[in-house]
């Protein structure tokens, strides 16, 4: 490897589901996309990524992410010539435990729920995970991605994951506040890693797709 190498890691959130629309905590429930309502946002994401060759493709093993990935790849000129997707449970959403399937409206007056919200993820949800638990599995996945990039000279990697997972990546890599790292459905971040002095560091990040207000 050269003294300095560069990796683009594009991590995007799955498309819209019925539970997103109802503002229910999905967590690790295997909820499918809401079709055809999810298509417009996913079409925009697919157009943004059209023709981009990825050296590796990773995806949460939950159905909403699998469906989103299939839509991103459908009709792409690189379909069939790119990397074989790897489905990985480490990319799953935060496990919301007892809160899964429930709405903010139903939970807002629960003292335990308020304590979890106020903790900015430091507390675990009842029967679920804390932000630290989520980071343990995400960081193990990320370390593997970066190690493979070093070994195989990967320059672009795609991952389809969940809102909470992307928020935690942003918190750790961009130093944003816990609640400020949220991205919308079929949106995500492009993290740029530079390899220098024997290790990788995140040097920049940007929105995916580029917000309409930022385009010429």
URVEN-V350882 format. One record per residue. N is the residue number from 1. RES is the residue in one small letter. PHI is phi in whole degrees, -180 to 180 (999 if undefined). BURIAL is + if it has 16 or more other ideal C-beta (glycine too) atoms within 10 Angstrom, else -. Layout:
n=[N N]
res=[RES RES]
phi=[PHI PHI]
burial=[BURIAL BURIAL]
//
This chain:
n=[1 2 3 4 5 6 7 8 9 10 11 12 13 14 15 16 17 18 19 20 21 22 23 24 25 26 27 28 29 30 31 32 33 34 35 36 37 38 39 40 41 42 43 44 45 46 47 48 49 50 51 52 53 54 55 56 57 58 59 60 61 62 63 64 65 66 67 68 69 70 71 72 73 74 75 76 77 78 79 80 81 82 83 84 85 86 87 88 89 90 91 92 93 94 95 96 97 98 99 100 101 102 103 104 105 106 107 108 109 110 111 112 113 114 115 116 117 118 119 120 121 122 123 124 125 126 127 128 129 130 131 132 133 134 135 136 137 138 139 140 141 142 143 144 145 146 147 148 149 150 151 152 153 154 155 156 157 158 159 160 161 162 163 164 165 166 167 168 169 170 171 172 173 174 175 176 177 178 179 180 181 182 183 184 185 186 187 188 189 190 191 192 193 194 195 196 197 198 199 200 201 202 203 204 205 206 207 208 209 210 211 212 213 214 215 216]
res=[x x x x x x x x x x x x x x x x x x x x x x x x x x x x x x x x x x x x x x x x x x x x x x x x x x x x x x x x x x x x x x x x x x x x x x x x x x x x x x x x x x x x x x x x x x x x x x x x x x x x x x x x x x x x x x x x x x x x x x x x x x x x x x x x x x x x x x x x x x x x x x x x x x x x x x x x x x x x x x x x x x x x x x x x x x x x x x x x x x x x x x x x x x x x x x x x x x x x x x x x x x x x x x x x x x x x x x x x]
phi=[999 -68 -59 -137 -123 -130 -129 -99 -112 -99 -118 -122 -88 -62 -76 -66 -121 -62 -71 -60 -63 -86 60 -97 -71 -92 55 -102 -67 -92 -96 -79 -65 -92 -114 -90 -60 -77 -67 -60 -65 -70 -62 -63 -65 -60 -63 -65 -96 -57 81 -86 -91 -106 -76 -150 -131 -120 -155 -55 -81 -79 -60 -66 -79 -60 -65 -64 -61 -59 -70 -60 -83 -61 77 -66 -62 -95 -58 88 -117 -97 -70 -74 -61 -115 -98 -135 -66 -68 -90 -66 -64 -52 -79 -86 54 -67 -86 -65 88 -105 -105 -58 -59 -75 -102 -58 -98 -80 -59 -65 -65 -61 -65 -66 -59 -68 -80 54 87 -67 -80 -83 -68 -58 76 -128 -115 -96 -62 -66 -60 -62 -65 -57 -78 -66 -68 -64 -64 -64 -59 -66 -61 -70 -64 -67 -61 -67 -73 -108 58 -68 -122 -140 -133 -112 -137 -110 -141 -130 -59 -66 -66 -67 -59 -69 -61 -65 -62 -82 -97 -112 62 -85 -65 -51 -87 -93 -94 -72 -120 -78 -62 57 -131 -175 -136 -107 -95 -106 -108 -115 -105 -154 52 83 -154 -97 -140 -81 -102 -164 -152 -155 -75 -133 -65 -63 -55 -56 -67 -96 -87 -62]
burial=[- - - - + - + + + + + + + + + + + - + + - - - + + + + + + - + + + + - - - + + - + + - - + + - + + - - - - + + + + + + + - + - + + + + + + - + + + - - + - - - - - + + - + - - + - + + + + + + + + + + + - - - - - - + - - - - - + - - + + - - - + - + + + - - + + + + - - + + - + + - - + + - - + + - - + - - - - + - + + + + + + + + + + + + + + + + + + - - - - + - - + - + - + + + + + + + - + - + - - - - + - + - - + - - + + - - - - - - -]
//
